[in-house]
């Protein structure tokens, strides 16, 4: 609902990173791709990392976290010194 409102209302930029293993449930993969196609425009920025042979578990995701973490980090402003 939030993504729908942000996209429709020209809301603030929001970045959403997805990871999915290629051996996960096809409905899950399709739902992610549908979300990205529907809401991944305007202020809603999405990116998907597909993990070849991966399944839905921490061991699969942990090995591939560098890409999504790097992308999210590049979108966030750095800290500013306090006065």
N, C-alpha and C positions, 0 to 999 in steps of 0.2 A: 504494500500500500504506500509506503514511504517513497519507494522508487517511482511509482506512478505519479504521485503528487509532485515530486521534485522535477521529473521530466516534463510534466504538463505546466508547471508554474515557473519554470526557469529558475529553480532553486539553486542553492550553493553547490559547488562541485563536490561530488562524492565519488570515491574510488572503491571498487569492489573487485577483489582478486578471488578467483575460483581455482581449485585444484580438483581433478578427477582422474581416477585410474581408468584405463581403457577396458579393464575387465570388470568394472562396476556395472550395476544394473543399468540397462539401456534407458529406462524411464528417468533415472537420475541425470544421466548425461543429457538427454533430450530436454529435461526441465531447465537445466542450466543454460543450454543453448537458446531455448525459447525465451528465458528471462533476458539474456543478453540481447537478443534480436528485438524484443519488445521495449526494454527500458534502457539499453546501453547506448544512449544518445543524449545530446545536450549536456546537462551537468552531471549525468550519471555515466561514469567511465568504468568499463568492465574489461577484464582480461582473464583468459582461461589458459591454464597449464594442464595439458593432458599428459599423464604419466603412463608411458608404454608398459603394458602388462600389469599395471597397478590395480590393487583391490582397495576396498574401503577399510583401511587400517592405518594406525599411526606409523608403522614401519615404512609403509609405502609413501606417506606424505612427508615424513621427516626428511627422508633422503632428497626430496625435491623442493624443500622450502626456500632455498636460496633465491630462486627466480622471483617468486611472489613477494618475498620480503624485500628484495632489492627494488622491485617496481613500486611497492607501497612507500618505501622509504624515499624514493625519488619524487613522490608526489607531495610529501609532507614538508612544510617549511622547517628549517632548522631552528634550534633554540636561539633566543635573543637574550643578551645580557640584561640583567635588571639594573635599574638606575641606582 
